[in-house]
Amino acid sequence: MNEWFVYLIRATDQSIYTGITTDVERRFNEHLKGRAGAKYFRGRSPEEVVFVEGGHNRSSASIREAQIKKLPRQNKLDLIKP
């Protein structure tokens, strides 16, 4: 069984995108190229991966993604602080 990751990407407009994947680097490159990337990045570009949380299965990653997406922006920014 693959390990799933929840990740956050900062876009060029300083917005924050949340997603899940089994391979963060591959998924970021897909967003960059626009091939198989999220519709979210039409009209804005991904800048960098700013947060990665591992140790999930598909189900727990989806649940955690939904939790993060519901957070106010400031709470998301708090997540990515070192």
C-alpha positions as CSV (number, residue, x, y, z in Angstrom):
1,M,0.0,0.0,0.0
2,N,1.3,3.4,-0.9
3,E,1.9,6.3,1.5
4,W,-0.3,9.3,0.7
5,F,0.7,12.9,1.3
6,V,-1.3,16.1,1.9
7,Y,0.5,19.1,0.4
8,L,0.1,22.8,0.1
9,I,1.4,24.9,-2.8
10,R,1.8,28.6,-2.8
11,A,0.7,30.1,-6.2
12,T,2.1,33.2,-7.8
13,D,-0.9,35.2,-6.6
14,Q,0.1,34.1,-3.0
15,S,-3.0,31.9,-2.7
16,I,-2.6,28.4,-1.2
17,Y,-3.7,25.2,-3.0
18,T,-4.2,22.0,-1.0
19,G,-4.0,18.5,-2.5
20,I,-3.1,14.9,-2.0
21,T,-0.9,12.5,-3.8
22,T,1.5,9.6,-3.5
23,D,4.3,11.5,-5.1
24,V,4.6,15.2,-4.3
25,E,7.4,16.0,-6.7
26,R,5.6,14.4,-9.7
27,R,2.3,16.1,-8.8
28,F,4.0,19.5,-8.5
29,N,5.5,19.1,-11.9
30,E,2.1,18.2,-13.3
31,H,0.7,21.4,-11.9
32,L,3.7,23.3,-13.4
33,K,3.2,21.9,-16.9
34,G,-0.5,22.2,-16.8
35,R,-0.7,18.5,-17.9
36,A,-3.0,16.7,-15.5
37,G,-2.8,19.6,-13.2
38,A,-5.6,21.1,-11.2
39,K,-8.0,23.6,-12.8
40,Y,-7.1,25.8,-9.8
41,F,-3.8,26.7,-11.7
42,R,-5.5,28.0,-14.8
43,G,-4.9,31.7,-14.5
44,R,-2.3,31.4,-11.8
45,S,0.9,29.3,-11.6
46,P,2.3,27.1,-8.8
47,E,5.3,28.7,-7.2
48,E,6.5,26.2,-4.6
49,V,5.4,23.3,-2.3
50,V,5.3,24.9,1.2
51,F,3.9,22.1,3.3
52,V,4.0,18.3,3.1
53,E,2.3,15.9,5.6
54,G,2.9,12.2,5.2
55,G,1.9,9.0,6.9
56,H,-1.6,8.8,5.4
57,N,-3.6,6.2,3.5
58,R,-5.9,7.4,0.7
59,S,-8.8,7.8,3.1
60,S,-7.0,9.7,5.9
61,A,-5.3,12.0,3.3
62,S,-8.7,12.9,1.8
63,I,-10.1,13.6,5.3
64,R,-7.1,15.8,6.2
65,E,-7.2,17.6,2.9
66,A,-10.9,18.5,3.6
67,Q,-10.0,19.7,7.1
68,I,-7.2,22.0,5.8
69,K,-9.3,23.4,3.0
70,K,-11.9,24.5,5.6
71,L,-9.3,26.4,7.6
72,P,-9.1,30.2,7.3
73,R,-6.1,31.5,5.4
74,Q,-4.2,32.5,8.6
75,N,-4.4,29.0,9.9
76,K,-3.0,27.6,6.7
77,L,-0.1,30.1,6.9
78,D,0.5,29.0,10.5
79,L,0.8,25.4,9.2
80,I,3.6,26.3,6.8
81,K,5.6,28.3,9.3
82,P,8.9,26.6,10.2
